[in-house]
């Protein structure tokens, strides 16, 4: 009897199950059912598991471990508080996004009473408090700690700021009985970000506290571990695929585009240094594994926001229609709508092209020209992704599209936007079986197995896609 891992994604809409044979490195079966976080999360899981068991012989494979990720109940919701918007605030935001969080808002400088009241309305899961380089300004982070301590006794706080302020902040938090974790400064030195310790603290809090607060503890008796938010699992899988493991070389720099109903997520796995001579790298250094989330670029819940972000003219570049606003309004109100008619399929694909274009535009770096007495100077801000090897697409509209390459091509470099450092000649691949989040889970236990399966099912199997 072969041994298998059951990999579970408690999604915001569907609970998706993937059973893999870890010896043969094969996907044995997949299934899904509507997520039932409003009642008992296990109701939807049990339906999906019942469907799964009809697809394989229990006498031939034994499930030895069950791992899960989750974006149910709104996912992991955070706010980040820092000092300077372009520095510690941005560094904290990147750390939170890389951990799979939805960053609802960021705050800078001394936080005000109005901003405290705004945070109270958001129902956040974690507050990330940063500010100041080590040895730098500590007055503002201490001020913000005092404000937080008076108003947020029940929300876990991660302290990732100027280490010289830690003693005072510990005293403040202990006095007010705040639940908090201390980790390394997210920006220990100017323009140097340190995201990995913060990401790990976020994941620990997610496992210990957030799962229970969302009613996910119903699953704990059955599942061996809910390891991370779903977006963090996708980023983990992407990183393994790009960099490889201790035993295997990766496939190189890549971008993952995940088009969903509420957001379009873009993950880039690349250093992003200038690829041309004479370019000066400016601004905050980018992490190798970077994730951005565009909450106004979704196919259903955010369809009206996508229309507002793009304008009707951009959508009409792909499809000539007069009732675009009405169609977007319908999709916003019917988030489970599945297009069957050709006109609805064409409209979905037009929206997907717009979402891809805008999301990658926002994710990649850009070139600015500065004029000096010595002539023009070219400065790069963000990542240069011109030479990325692969763009991998996932999400329903891409998986079910008859022409997914046409959608992903909207993320390519264009002479009409020459300052945007988008890929020039990547290969397109589609995660047709939604395995990225599952492989991110598997990678924690069996990274080599996860790498080979992604190579088999995403890169090699679909060479003609």
Secondary structure, DSSP 8 states (H G I E B T S, - for coil): -EEEEEEEEE-SSEEEEEEEETTTTEEEEEEEEE--TTS-HHHHHHHHHHHHHTTS-TTTEEEEEEEEEE--TT-EEEEEE-SSIIIIIHHHHHHHHHTTEEEEEEE-SS--HHHHHHHHTT--SEEEE--S-TTS--HHHHHHHHHHHHH-TTSEEEE-S-GGGHHHHHHHHHHTT--EEE---TTSBTTB---HHHHHHHHHHIIIIIHHHTTGGGGTTT-SEEEEEHHHHHHHHHHHHHHB-SSSB---SEEEEEE-SS-EEEEEES----SSTTEEEESS---SEEEEEETT--SSTTHHHHHHHH-HHHHHTT---S-HHHHHHHHHH-TT----SHHHHHHHHHHHHHHHHHHHHHHS-EEEEEEETTEEEEEEES---TT-SEEEEESHHHHT-S-HHHHHGGGS--GGGTTB---SS-EEEE-TT--HHHHHHHHHH-HHHHHHHHIIIIIITTTT-
